């Protein structure tokens, strides 16, 4: 009656082993470290950089516990903060000989002390949030008026092109802030312009006035279109920040919208505020320009002549000078996608670009008029441009699909595609709030959170063991298994644990033990009704299951609602809350029953069970045991 088949014990044993292994890394804590990342979009951190880091540390007599290349950055782990600070200074000197133009970002960080044998099993600790790990917090204000001004500039350029294509003669387009003014004299041209605005420029509101013999059209962005522009600007800025910070390998950054025009950025583990600002400042602008193919331009590329008027000198990825015209053909706003691939004919590595409708039209016209000439794709960071590639135009390219190829490796094609996808900021941003949470404060928060969970667990265990005797011991062991399983699942999901998450973990303990209380009281009730111990155990678990399922499902619904509609700390609480409900159902029912079956199930003539005081309404209370009838 109360015996489990072998396969159930095997499942429980596997779950216990996996839970122990994947929760174990959380016990080793974190160590101070130095992280080396690219300081420019075109700089790569590879094995040669790893050797330079090792040589620089060895030259200063610094022994790192671990130096590894991971995710496009190099991380070196040390025993204490003194070695960490010395290592940062040594690496700054070795990797950035010119402090004015640093090629690498050398930042303080924290790394887990997980042993190599656990890492080999892909067992990693949970990520810790800013309140537990320490790090930097920024509040960024997005200049929405700047986004609208930028949109007005783009609309002015589009309108000039459209009027030219329709052969509409006008007195010029003037822009004042976010307002455009178009003057026309001919009535037929006025009608054509009005039809054009109605068909192709639905985002603009038109007000017609008369100035002498001229008719002036005052164009402003409609309120609904302005809101859409601002929303898109905010989303694009968030995406750009994600691309840049993820490229630097910062573990679990938090980048989210707050209000209508603000973005919150949290970088856990980063202790250097100046370096964090440098990371946020790495937002590049993509531009497409024509290469100056004149005699003076070619001479300037070899440094034998001055740069011609209307052109600029920019280095390519190999340090060679490229003379480009100042006129910008396209910007990153016209690029919708960039993917690494291969040339269909030569099978060489290539980058495939996808342009929007406006960009496709401009690109078709430019390539048709400049066959045989070079076109440069530049990336501007901090006001300095670098030529990513400068291919020769072989033929007119239409359809919005562009391929960049020629003497590129697969890795270079992938890197170029990443740079082009990263895009630029749609609107300027200013840091209006910044704060640093030190690792000591994070460690204090961890200690307080850990103590709350520990003391809560001990208090529940003492109560259960005193009140339910041996069944309380089984319940306490199941509760410990639930805690191990919960931590293991969160670690396997690489969830971010915050203080609200630790609060949810403490709450999960109380909710998990509730199921065991229901089971134990059901068993007592069966014993009071005169059932034998074996029958009482069987009926107690079976009849409590329905109640346990109903209560947990309703609580899970509330947790899912928090997960769907909450944000920030609320979502962190909800994640731990929902996972804790699922693990408690397994541990409180299946695991605790396995312990009871092992202890009592194989006794054929079971006389009594240790479940505390069984109160009988019609007889004196029976303490601790219930004899079989």
N, C-alpha and C positions, 0 to 999 in steps of 0.2 A: 504493500500500500504506500509506504513512504520510502521508496527506493528510487534513485535516479539511475537511468541507463548509463553505461560507460561514456557514450558520446557526449552527454551533457557535461560530465565532469571534465572531459577533454576540452570542450569549448570554454568552460570556466577557467581551466588551467592556462589555456592559451591567452585568454583575456587578461588574466592576472599577470602572466609573463610580459605581454606587450605593454600593459599599463605600467608595470614597474620599470621597464626599460625606457619607455618614452617619457615618463615623468621624472626619471632620475637626473637628466641634465639640468633641471631647474634648481638642484641643490648645490651646484658648484659656483654659482655667482658669476660676476663679471670682473674683468681685469682692465686697467688703463691701457690704452692703445693709441697709436698714431696711424691715421689713414692718409694715403697719398692718392690723389685723383687728378685727372687732367684739368689744367687751368685754362685751357683754350679748347674750343670744339675740335680743332684739327690735331691736337696732341693726343697720342695714344700711350697708354700705360700697358707695357708688355713685359716679356721676360728680360729684355735688356734693361728696362727701368728697375725691375726687381733686383738685378745684379748691382746696379748703382746704389740702390737702397742698402743692400747688404754690405757693400764696400764702405759706404758712408758711416754706417753704424759701427763696423769693425774698426774704422780709423779713429773713432772717438772712444773706443773701448766699451761700447754698449752691447750687452748681450740680450737679445730678444728671445722670449719663450717661443715665439712663432712668428714667421714672416711668410705671408702667402699672397698670391695673386688671385683675386676673386671678384667677379662682376665688374671688370674694368677699373678696379682700384687695388692698391696694395695696402695690406693691413699688417702692422707689426704690434705684437702684444708684449707687455712688460710686467714686472712684478709690482712696481710701485709708481707713484706719480712723479717722483724725482727723475727716474730714468725716462719716463714718458716725456717730460718737459725738455730734458737734455736731447732726447732723440728728435723731437720736433725742431729744435734749433739747428741740430746737425743736418737734418734733411733739408731744411729751408736753405741752408748755405750751399749744400751740394746740388740741389735740383733747381734752385732759382738764383743763379749767380747775379742776375740783374733784378733787384727787388722791384724796380719800376714796371717791369714787364714779366711777371711771374708766369712760368709755363706749367707749373703744377700747384695744386692746392694741398697744403700740408695741414691737417686739422686734427685736433684731439678727439678721441672717441672712446667707446667702451666696447669690449668684446667678451663673449662668454668663455668661461674656462672649461668647457666641455672636453673630456678626454678624447683622444683620437679614436679609441675603439668604439665609443658611442657615436662619434661623427661618421665612422665608417658604416654604421647601421642607419645613417640619416636621422639620428635622434638629436633634436635641437631643443633648446629651452624656448619658452614663450617669449615673444617680444614684450618688452616693458614699455608702458606709456611714459609720457613726459613727467607725470607726477611721481613715478616710481624710479625711473632711470636717470632723470635729469636731462637737460638739454636746453634748447632755445625755443622761444615762442615769439612770433611776429604777427602783428596785425597790419595788413596792407590796405591802403585806401586807393581804389581805382578811380582815375580821373575820367569820369563819364563824359564831361564836356569835351575832353580831348578826343574821346572816341567819336563823338558826334562831329567834331571839327574834321577829323580824319575821314569820316564818311562823306562829309560835304566836299572835301577835296577830291575824293574819288568820283563822286557824282559829277563834279564840274568837268573832270577829264573825260568821263564817259559822254557827257552832253556835248562837249566840243567834237568828239569823234562822230557821234550820231548826226549832228548838224552838218558836219563836213560830208558824210556819206549821202545825206539827203540834198546836198547842194543848197543849203539854206544860208543866205547872206545875212549877217547880223552885225551889230555894233560892238561885239565882244561880250565875254562872260566875266563879270567881276564877283569876287567872293569877299564878303565881310563877315568874319566869324563863321556861323553856320547858315548864313543867308547868301543865296546866289541871285545875281541880277543879270537879266538878258534883255538887251535893247534891240528892237526891230523897227524898220520903217515901212517896208512894203507889206501891204495887206495880205497878199498871197503867201509871202514868207511867214507872216504871223500865223496864218491858219495852219500852214504845214508844221510850224514849230509847236503849236498847241496840240495838234494831232499826235505829233511825236512824243510830247510829254505825257499825253494821256495813255498812249500805247506802251511806251518803254520805261517811263519813269513814274510809276504809280506811287512811289514813296514820297514824291514831292507834292506839296500843296502850292497852287499857283494863284497869285493875286495880280491882276492886270490894272495898270495905271497909265495915264498919258502924260508925257513930258514934251510939250511943244508939238513937233511933228513926229516924234518918236513914241513908240509904245513900249513900256517897260514891264517885263514880267519878273515879279519878285517870287523867288522859289525858296520854300522852307521845308524841312523834313517834317512829315506828319507826326503827330504825337504817338500813334500806335507804332509807326515805323521807328521812331526814336527809341521807344521802349525795347523794341526787338533788337536794335543795334546795340543798346547797352547790355542786354542779356547775353547776346552773342560775344560781346567784348569781354564780359566777365568769364564766360565759359572758355573762351580762347586763352585768356590769361592763366586760368587754372590749368588747362591742358599743357600750356607751355611750361609752367612751373613744374608740373609733374614730369614732363620729358627731361628737363634739365636736372632736377634733383634725383630722379631715378637713374639717370646716366651716371651720377656721382656715387651711386651705391649706398646712399643713406638708408638704413634699415627702417622700414615702416614709417615713412613720413606722413604727417597729417596735413592735407591741403584741402580746405573746404570753404564754401561760401558762408559768409555771415552777414545777414542783412541784404540790402539791395546793391551795395557798392563796396563791400569789404571782403577780404580773403584772409583766413587764418592759416598760418604755416607753422607747424611744429616739427622740429627735427630732434627726435630723441637720441641721446648719446653724444651729440655734438656740444662741446663745452665752450668753444671759441666763438663768441658773437661776431667778431670781425670776419672770420672765415665763413660763418653762416650767411652774412650779408653778401660776401663775395659769391657764394653759391646762388643766392637769389638774383644777384646782378648779372648772372650768366644767361641773359636772354638775347639771342642773336637775331639779326635781321637779314633776311635773304634778298639778294638783288641779282638781276640778270642784266648785264651790260655787254656792249660790243667792244671787242679789242681794237685798239687804235693800230690799224695796219699801215699807216703812212710811213714814209721814210724816217721822219723825225721820231715817230713812235717806236719803230724797230730799233733805231739808234739808242733811244732812251732805255730800252729793255736790256741792252748790253752795257748800260752806264757810261756810254760814250757821248751822250748828249742830254740836254735838258728835256723835261717832260713838256710835250706840246700843250698850248693853251686849250682848255676844255677837256683835258685828260688827267688821269691820276695814276700813280705807280702803286701797285699792291703786290706783296709776295704771294707765291703759290705755296703748296704744301711742302715743296722741296727747297723753299727759300729763294727760288728764282723770281726775278721781277717780271711783272706783267703790266703793260700799259693799257688801261681801260678808259673808255670815254665816260664822262660824268653823267651823261644822260642815261636814266634808268629805263630799261625796256619793260621789265616785269619785277614784281616784288613777291615775297612769300605769301601774300594774301591771295594771289592767283593760283597757288599750288594746293591741290586737294589731297594728293597722295604721292608717295615716293617709295618704291620697293626695289630691292636688289634682285637681279636676275641674270640672264645671259642673252647675248646677241643671237638672234635667230639664224644668222648666216655664218658668222665666224665662231660662235660658241664661246666668245670671250665674256668675261664678267661685265655687267652693265647695270645701269640704274634706270628704271622706268618711271617716268614722271606723268602725272595726270593733272591737267590744268582745268580751271573753270571756263565757262563760255567766253568771258571777256579775255582771259589770258590766252585761250586757244586762238581767238581771232587775231590778237596782237602778234602772237608767236608765228602764225601763218604768214602774216604780212611781212614781218621782219626777216624771216628765213627766206622768203621768196626774193626779197630785195638784196640779200647778202650771201648768196651761195658762194662757197669757196672762202669765206671769211670766218674768223674765230669769234665765238660767243663765250663770254666768261660768266661763270656763276660764282658770286662772291658771298661770303658770310661776314657780317659786321658784328663785332663784339666790343663793347666799351669804346665805340667810335673808331675802331681800327678794323680795316677790311682785309680779308684773306681770300685768295682765289681757290675755290674748291676744285674746280676743273675748268678747262677752256677748250672745248672740242671745236672742230672745224665743221661748218654747216655744209652738208653734202647736197641737200636738195630742200625744196619747200616742205615744211612739216605742218600738216593740218590735222584736224580731228581731236586736238587736245592731248594726244599721246606723244610723249617725247622720250627718246632714249639717249642716254649719255654713256659712251663706251670709249675704249682705247687705252691699252696698257694699264688696266686696273686689275688687281687681284680680287678674289671673292670677298676677302675681309675688307678691302678698301671700298668696294661697291656697297657692302653692308653698312660701313661707317658713314659713307656719303649719304646714303638713303636716310639713315638715322638723323644726320644733321639737317637735311632738307625737310624732313617730317617735323622736326622740333618746332619750326616756325618762329614767329616773333610775337611780341606783345601787341595786342590790339589797342591797348590804351596805356598811358603811363601810370605808374603806381608809386606811392610814397609809403614809407614805413611810419606809421603813427603810434605804434606801441611795440616795445620789445622788452623781453625779460628773460633772464637766465635762471634755470633751476639747477643748482649744483648737485653733484652726485651724492654728497653727504646728506642733503635734504631728501633726495630720492631713497637713499638707504634707510633713513629714519622712517619714511613712509612705508617702505617694504616691511621693516621690523614691526611697525604698529599693525599693519594689515595682517602679517603672519601671526602675530600674537592674538589678534581678534579671532582668527580662524582656529588657532590651536586651543585657546581657552574655551571657545565655544564647543569644540570637539570634546575636550576633556570633561566639561560640565555635562554634556549630553551623555557621555559614556558612563560617568559616575551615577547619574540618575537612572539610566537604563539598567546598569548592573545591580543597583540596590533594589529597584522596584520590580524587575523581571528576572532577577537571578541569572540562571544559565541562558535563558532566552535573551536576556539583556546583553550578555556577552556576545552571543551570535549577532545580535543587532548592531553592536558596536564594531565588531569585525567587518560586517557588511558596510557600515558607514565609512570605515577606513578604506575599504575597497572602492567605494563610490568616490571618495575624494581622490584617490590615486587615479582612477579611471577618468575623472573629470579633468584633472591636470594633464593626463596623457593625451586626451582628445584635443584639448586646447593647444598643446605643444605640437601635435601632429598637424593641426590646421594652421600652425604658426599665427595664432591669434595674438592680438595686442592686449596685455593685461594692464588695467588701470585700477585706481582706488575704487571706483564704482564696481569694477569687475570683482575685486576682492570682497566687497560687500555682498555681491550676488553669490559668491562662493560660500560665505558664512551663512547666508540665507538658505542656500541649497542644502546645507547640513541639516538645518531644522526641518526643511520640507522632506528630506530623504528619510529621516527617522520617523516622521509621521506615518509612513507606510508600515514600518515595523510595529509601531504602536497599535495600528489597526489590526495587524495580523495577530499580535500577542493577545489583544483583548478578545478577538474572535476565538482563539484557542481557549482562553479562560471561560468564555461563554459556553463553549461546547462541554468543557469539563463540569461547569455548574449544572448543565442539563443532563449530566450523567453519562456522557460518552466516555469510552475508553481512551487512554492517552493517545494511542496510534490514530484512532478515528478522529479525536479532537484536533490533532495536528493536521491531518489531511483536510478536514472540513474547514478548519480555521484559515488555511492558505487559500483554498478554493473560494470560499465565500467572501474573503476580504479583497480578492482580486478585482471584482467589479467596482467596488467603492474606490479602490486605489486608482483604477483606470479613469473613472469619471472625474475624480478630483484633480488628477494630473493633467488630463486633457483640457479642462477648463482653465487651469493655471497656465498651461502651454499656450492657449489662445491669447491670453493677456500678454504673455511674453512675446509672441509673434507680432502682436499689435505694436508693442514698444519697439520691436526690431524694424518694422516697416515704416512707422511714422516718427520714430525718435531720431535723434542725431547726437553725435559726439559721445559724451559720457553715458547718455541714456542707452545708446545702441550697444556700448560696451557692457553695460549691466545686462541688457536683454540677451546678448549672445551667451554669456556665462549662465544666465538664468535658464534659458531653453535647453542648453546642453546638460546642465545639472539635473533638470527634470527627467531627461531621457536616460541618463546614467543611473539615477536613483531608482527608476522603475526596474532596471535590470538587476542592480545590486540588492535592493530591498526584497525583491520577490525571488528571483532565481538563485542568487548567490546565498542569501540567508537560508533558503530552503535546502540548498545543497549541504550547508553546515549542519542543519537540524537532521537531515536524512543520514548524514555520516555518523552523527552522535547517537541518534535514537532509532533510526530506521531499520537497522539490522538486528535489533533486539526483538525476538519473536514474542517473548512474554514480558512486555514492558509493564512494570508495576506503577511507575510514577514519572512525572516530568518536573523539572525545576523551573517554575514560571512565576514564582512569587506567591502572594496570598490570593487564594481563590475565594471570593466572597459568595456565600450561599444565603439566599433569603430565608430559607426554612431550617437552617442548621448553623452550628458554630462554624466560624471561618476555618478553612484549612490552610495552614501556612506552608509555603514552599512547594509542597507536593500534592498530587492527587492520586490516591490509590485506585487501581482498576477494580471495577465491580466484580 
